[in-house]
Amino acid sequence: MIKTAQRDTLDIIKNTINKAVNLIKPTFGPSSNKVIISKQLYKMTVDDGVQIARDLEFEDPMENAVWQEAKHTAIRTNDRVGDGTTGALIMLQAIINEATKSVKVDGRKIEKELKKGLEEAKKQLLSMKHEVKTKDELEKVARISFDDEKIAKLIADSWYKLGKDGILTVDRSGTMETIADIANGIKIDRGYMSPYMITNDRMEGLIEKPYILLTDYRLTETNDILPIMNELVKKNINMLVVIAENIEQQALATIIVNKLQNKFAVVAVNAPLSGQDRTLFLEDIALMTGAKLFSESKGDKLEFAKVEDLGRADRFIARKDNSVIVGPRGNKKEIEKALVELNSAINMTPNIEEKKILEKRLARLGGKIGVIKVGASTENEERALKYKVDDAVHAVLSAYKGGVVPGAGIALSSITTSSEILNTALQAPFRQLKENVGLDTHRALNKEEAINVVTGKIGKFIEVGVMDPVEVLIAGVESAVSIASLLLTSSGMVVEVPEPEKK
């Protein structure tokens, strides 16, 4: 065990954050600076800050302890709004360096100062936001997140067709070309039951070509889930999605153990809604996927479930708060028949509430999901490109839903709060962006203006195509303040040092 005093701890924190952020921040903006990542399982060259942060580890156990704490909070910014990790880390570095200039650091006082400044910054950002409505504006947002004209246009076109309440996912194309496609799909407002179900570094539980068990039972015992797993094993199938009223206790433990032992790729999700609404939702999923709904009200027995009773889809993606069924493989004729019947019922019913329920079902059964299929010449290039496209997809959605402000760190740099430490940090992203692209000088900007650091053009931020989703910026400042408050109020460290391997 290693123990440290406060000053030693703050020195370790400062040195660690500087080492990490100095590696990551040259990739900020359209600079095309990249970092080579070489791991046992994969190798790639990326300019995606969140991926670099995920893969970065320190050999020194104390530095690694600090970085693990910092990066998890920063990555949650990306999970929440799909972008903003690098900007958050740049602000974090500025806060830490500014706060530790004093010989004695009063962490509690600085935390209060930062949190007050944060609320002031959020109000100012929201006051300057502009609503995004046109396809051209969506394309400009996408182009800022990822400087590729063709892919930015694909993302913007897809979101414009789907609408701000739509679903757009990213997949591999299996070719060298990146394309957009619209597929049938179902969104479920519930995420994976356990983090142990995560299958990739994007914090998703992803299963390709899954078999889907649907039930309104509450699964608690091992025998609630084991029989169907055994049936699948007999046919050399190990991909299962379970959607039930609830999955807990021994049933959940059985799923997790099989997942950890790599025997089964399993994701379990609670069914959304309640009562009759839940039953209708499950019935619609059953129709869309070709599954049998094992219903308690009908006396169905799960122990008699067969592989033929399970639904199918092209893929299932579960995140922390929601899930998506992409390409459900139900009987097309039966689905078309149900759509016709629902349309007829909507036109005939005089009851407004009943009409709303029927309209929801119609929208669900006719649901569409956009897919950006990423292609490249090599697997490593494809992986790196997929991360960038995924970030751009989420950034455009944030802009579409929450509006935009002047980008490139300009909106942040125009903010003044009661915290001098936070004010310094808010200047850092714009300063770093200019350094990354080699922009030395420009004339002063007014509140509505921005400078395109690639072209050097100055004008209204919408016109010159320099904008950031306001939700991303707010999440980034919140993340920086949250991590800094945690680190600056740390008065010591207790870290376990692994024993050297015996030769």
C-alpha positions, 0 to 999 in steps of 0.5 A: 500500500502507498499512502500520500499527504495532501500536497503530494496527492495534488502534485500527483493529480496535476502531473497525471492530468497534464500527461493525459490531456497533453496527449489527447488535446492535439486531436481537438477540432479539425487538426487531423492530429492522431494518436497511435493505439497499440493494444494486445487485442487491436491496433489503430490510429485515431483522432477521437479523444474519448477512445484515446481516454478509454485506452490510456493507462499509466504504469504508476499505480497512483497516476493510474488511480487518478486517471481512472477516476478522471476518465470515467467521469469524462467518458460519461459526458460522451455517453450522455451527449455523444461528444465533448470529452476532449473539450471537457478534459482541456477545461479540467486541465486548466482548472487543475493548473490554475487551482494548484498555483497556490501553496495551500489549496482549499479544495472545498472553497474552490469546489463551491466557487466552481459550482456557482460559476457553473450555474452562471455559465449554463444560463449564459449558454442557454441564453445564446442558443439558436434552434436548428431546423434546416437540413443545411444547418444539420449538415454544418453541425455534422461537418464541425464534428467530423470534417468529411463532406460526404459523411456529414451529408449522410448524417444530416440527410438521415436525421432530417428524414427521421426527425429529432425523435428518430433513431440513427445507429452506426454499423460496419458496412463490410465494404470500403464504402460508407452509406446510409440506410433506413431499416425497420426498427423498434426503440425500447425505453429501457437499457441493459439490466447489468453493466456485465452485459456490455460487449464493446468499448462504446458501453453497449450490449450489442448482439448480432442476429439475436434470438429474442425471448418475450414474456410478461413474467417476472423472472427470478429463478434459474429455471425461468431462463435455463430451459430456453438456454439449453434448447439454444445450446442444442442447436449451437446457438449462443445469442439471446435477448430477454425482454421481460417484466423484470429479470432479477435474483437467480435468473439475472445471476444465471445470465451474468455468469454465462455471459462472463464465462463466454458461454452465451452472449446475453442481454436482458432488458425490462419491458417498458410501460405497465399494465395494458400498455406493456402488454400491447407493447410486447405484442407489437414486438412479438409481431415485428420479430416473429416471436411468441409472447409468453404471457402469464394471463394466458398461462403460458409456461416458459419451461416449454419454450422452444427455439421456434418461439423466439423472435429474430432481428438483424441486431440488438443494441442495449445502452444504459437507458434505452435499447434498439431492435434493428431489422426485426424479422417478423412475417411481413404479410402479418405486419402489413395486415396489422397496419391496415387494421390499425389504420381502419380502427383509427378512422372508425373510433370516436374515442380520442384516448383510444385513437391515441393508443392506436396511433402509437401502435401504428407508429411503433409497427411502422417504425424506421431506424436509420443506419450509417454503415461505415466502410474503409480499406482496413479493419483498423481504419474502419474501427477508427472511422466508426468512432468518429461517425458515432460521435458526429451522429450524437452531436447532430442529434444534440444540436437538433434537439437542444439548439446550437451556439457559436462553436470552436470554443468561442461561446465558452470563451465569451462567458464571464462568471464569478469564478476566475478559475472557471473563467480561465478554463472556459478560455482554454478550448478556443485557445487550444483549437487555434494552436492545433490548426496554427491560427495566430491572430484574428480580429475581435469577434462580437457576440453573434460572430465566429471564426472558421479556423479552417478557412479563416472566414469570420461572420455569423456563426451559422453562416460560416458553419461554426457551431456546437450543440449547447447540450454538449458544451453544458455537459462538458463544463459540468464534467470538468467541474465535477472531476476537478471538484472530486480531485481537488478535495482529495486529501490523500491516496491509499493505493495498492501496488501489485507485487512484481512477478516472480521469475 
